Amino acid sequence: METGKEFEQWAIVELFGHNKIAGLVSEQTIGGCNFVRVDVPAMENRPAFTKCYGQGAIYCLTFTDEETATAAAKAFHPRPIQAWEASQLLEDKTRAYDEDGF
C-alpha cells in the first residue's frame, strides 16, 4: 500500500462472538470514530451490503484475493438487516410500553 492512499483490501473478517464476514475491507471515520468497513459483494439471492465494525469487535483479519473473499462471503451467509427485523423491534417496544404503561 502506498503512503497517502486509502486502505482497501479483500479480506475475511473474524469477529468476537464466533461470527465471520468477508468482502472488500477499508477504513471509515464516522463522527470522529474509526471503523473497519466491510463491503460484502452481492450473491444470487442477496444484494450487496456494507457493515462497519469498531476495532473491539474484530478478532482477526485474513487478507485474500477477491475470488476467495467472495467465496467466503457466500459460505458465511451474512445478510443485511431485514425489514421484518426492524418491524419486530418496534412491535416489541410498543408491546412493552402497553404492558408496563411507560
Backbone torsions as a table, in degrees:
resi	resn	phi	psi	omega
1	MET	NA	131.6	179.7
2	GLU	-76.7	148.6	175.7
3	THR	-65.2	137.1	178.6
4	GLY	89.9	-9.5	178.3
5	LYS	-95.6	146.5	177.6
6	GLU	-68.2	141.5	179.1
7	PHE	-72.5	134.4	176.8
8	GLU	-158.0	120.2	-176.5
9	GLN	-154.5	141.1	173.3
10	TRP	-71.1	138.7	-176.6
11	ALA	-160.2	161.4	168.5
12	ILE	-102.5	127.4	-176.6
13	VAL	-112.4	121.1	177.1
14	GLU	-99.8	129.5	-175.0
15	LEU	-111.8	151.0	173.3
16	PHE	-60.3	146.1	-174.3
17	GLY	95.1	12.1	176.3
18	HIS	62.2	33.1	175.2
19	ASN	-104.5	151.8	176.1
20	LYS	-134.5	148.9	175.7
21	ILE	-145.5	153.3	-179.3
22	ALA	-140.4	148.0	178.9
23	GLY	165.5	-160.8	179.3
24	LEU	-85.8	116.7	-174.9
25	VAL	-98.6	136.5	175.0
26	SER	-147.7	179.8	178.2
27	GLU	-104.1	145.8	176.2
28	GLN	-143.6	136.0	176.5
29	THR	-108.0	126.8	178.7
30	ILE	-129.7	124.3	179.0
31	GLY	57.2	32.0	179.9
32	GLY	82.6	-0.6	179.0
33	CYS	-105.2	141.1	179.3
34	ASN	-91.2	138.1	178.5
35	PHE	-131.6	155.9	169.2
36	VAL	-95.2	121.3	-177.8
37	ARG	-99.1	131.9	177.5
38	VAL	-120.6	113.9	175.6
39	ASP	-94.6	105.4	-177.4
40	VAL	-84.4	128.6	-178.1
41	PRO	-70.0	157.5	176.8
42	ALA	-67.1	146.7	174.6
43	MET	-120.0	176.2	-177.4
44	GLU	-53.9	-42.1	-173.4
45	ASN	-114.0	16.7	-176.7
46	ARG	-150.6	132.0	178.0
47	PRO	-72.1	162.3	173.5
48	ALA	-64.0	150.4	176.5
49	PHE	-153.3	168.4	-177.1
50	THR	-126.9	138.8	174.0
51	LYS	-129.5	145.1	175.4
52	CYS	-118.2	139.4	-178.0
53	TYR	-128.3	141.2	172.5
54	GLY	-76.1	158.0	-175.6
55	GLN	-59.7	-28.6	-179.6
56	GLY	-72.3	-13.5	-179.2
57	ALA	-87.4	-12.4	-171.3
58	ILE	-102.7	129.5	178.3
59	TYR	-95.0	-40.5	-173.5
60	CYS	-157.6	144.8	171.5
61	LEU	-119.7	127.4	175.4
62	THR	-117.0	112.2	-177.4
63	PHE	-78.6	135.6	-175.6
64	THR	-138.8	-175.1	170.4
65	ASP	-92.1	170.9	-177.1
66	GLU	-59.4	-42.6	-178.4
67	GLU	-61.0	-44.3	-179.9
68	THR	-67.5	-43.7	179.6
69	ALA	-63.6	-39.8	179.0
70	THR	-66.3	-42.6	177.6
71	ALA	-63.4	-40.0	178.1
72	ALA	-65.2	-43.1	179.2
73	ALA	-59.8	-39.2	178.7
74	LYS	-66.1	-41.7	-178.6
75	ALA	-70.5	-31.9	-177.2
76	PHE	-78.1	-20.1	-179.4
77	HIS	57.3	42.2	176.9
78	PRO	-70.8	157.6	178.3
79	ARG	-148.7	151.8	175.4
80	PRO	-72.9	169.5	177.2
81	ILE	-60.8	139.5	179.5
82	GLN	-93.1	150.0	-179.7
83	ALA	-57.2	-38.7	-178.5
84	TRP	-66.9	-27.9	178.4
85	GLU	-65.8	-43.9	178.2
86	ALA	-64.9	-42.3	178.5
87	SER	-62.5	-41.1	-179.7
88	GLN	-63.9	-40.0	178.0
89	LEU	-61.0	-43.1	179.0
90	LEU	-66.0	-41.1	178.2
91	GLU	-62.7	-44.0	179.5
92	ASP	-61.9	-41.8	-179.9
93	LYS	-66.0	-41.7	178.9
94	THR	-64.6	-42.5	179.4
95	ARG	-62.3	-43.2	178.9
96	ALA	-64.0	-38.0	178.5
97	TYR	-64.8	-45.7	-179.4
98	ASP	-62.7	-40.1	-177.6
99	GLU	-74.6	-38.4	-176.4
100	ASP	-91.1	-19.2	179.7
101	GLY	77.1	14.8	175.3
102	PHE	-148.8	NA	NA
